[in-house]
Amino acid sequence: MPYQAIKDLPASVRKVLPNHAQEIYLAAFNRAWHKFEAQVDREMHAHRIAWGAVKKLYEKQDDRWVERSD
């Protein structure tokens, strides 16, 4: 189930990520969703890939996700 908009992302994602990180998550999830179309567990793969994409540009500091400075 690809997401049409940020408002459609799981609440657990929307609640913790800043807007730009949510955009990254959305785009990465949707790309992975289509890439793994033939796999039974494609939703799990898509979520993992989306989090991986976010972690390339953001890191968790205390309870907040912030842009990486490196």
LINCOR-V976019 format. One record per pair of residues at least 4 apart in sequence whose C-alpha atoms are under 7 Angstrom apart, sorted by the first residue. I is the first residue (numbers start at 1). J is the second residue. Records with the same first field share a line. If there is no record, write none. Layout:
# LINCOR-V976019
I->J  J
This chain:
# LINCOR-V976019
2->30  33
3->8  9  26  30
4->8
6->22  23  26
9->13  14
10->14
11->15
12->16
13->17
14->22
16->64
17->21  22  65
18->22  65
19->23
20->24
21->25  54
22->26
23->27
24->28  53  54
25->29  50  51  53  54
26->30
27->31
28->32  49  50  53
29->33  46  47  49  50
30->34
31->35
32->36  46  49
33->37  42  43  46
36->42
37->42
41->45
42->46
43->47
44->48
45->49
46->50
47->51
48->52
49->53
50->54
51->55
52->56
54->58
55->59
57->67  68
58->65  66  67  68
59->65  66  67  68
60->64  65  66
61->65  66
